[in-house]
Structures are given as structure tokens and as C-alpha cells.
Amino acid sequence: MAVLCFECGGKGESENMVFNPSTPIIVAECKLCGGTGKIRDEQLDWIIQGMLLKEFRLKQDVSMRKAARFFNVEDTYINEMERGIIEPWAGYDFSPPERI
């Protein structure tokens, strides 16, 4: 079962703000639902996990950039995890670095 995407309202596209006032708002495929207008059950779990990760990070007063540096990932990875766009920590290698 899938639910209506709350980011695009089921339209499958969202307006993206551009930080240049002379540039018009761009309409693009919704990143959360991938343009389908619906969110899969699996992704609902990702969204909840991402919200919890963000809450924990903010309680520790850690910026997204600082968290990304700590985990050696791009800050967009942290952002997409926290928003439920990608599965939290999917493919992340938690093994300690090899000793030299």
C-alpha cells in the first residue's frame, strides 16, 4: 500500500526555490516520491528513521556538514537520509578502518 506524497501533494512534481531572485521558480520531479505522487510503505519507514536521525543530530547541536565530515559522506547524503529520500545508512560501511 502506498500513501499520497506529502511533499508534492500527489502531483509528482514540486516547485524548487532558486536562491537567485531574478530566476523563476523551477518545477521539477518531486525528490521524495520520485515523481510518482505516492510514497511506498518501505519509504515511510525511511522517513520516520530520518526524522529520528535529524532529531538526534540537532539535540547534539551537530550541523549537517559536521555530521557528514564525521561519517566521511557528502552532506547531501545526510540530507537525503533525514528526508527519507534514501534508506538510512544503506550501503554505508561501518567497519573500522584497516590498520597500517
Buried (B, 14 or more C-beta within 10 A) or exposed (E): EBEEBEBBEBBBBBEEEEEEEEEEEEEEBBBBBBBBBBBBEEBBEBBEBBEEBBEEBEEEEBEBEBBBEEEEBEBEBBBBBBBBBBBBBEEEEEEEEEEE
